[in-house]
Amino acid sequence: MKLDEIIKKLKLKVFCGEKLNQFQVKGAYTSDLLSDVMANSRENDLWVTMQIHPNIIAVAGLKNHAAIILVNGRQPEKDTLSKAKKENRPVLGTE
């Protein structure tokens, strides 16, 4: 499924990566422990987390995730968004 379809169906907020919505999503992984995500998530996964700090962008880049979804209305830190934009990494959010 393509990322833009998921954004529409789940009514996700797009913090950054508006032009990157054609990523192909192959799965999803949910965890807030960075070492767990690095060890167990897969390429092209959506990563669902409550973490908002810049390190999430580094981990998503390492694993080549399709996007990061922040839960519970969390807002990414300013530095996180800056890093995500530089690395062309979509960051999305839920309420």
Secondary structure by P-SEA (a helix, b strand, c coil): ccaaaaaaaacccccccccccccccccccccccaaaaaaccccccccccccccaaaaaaaaaacccbbbbcccccccaaaaaaaaaabbbbbbcc
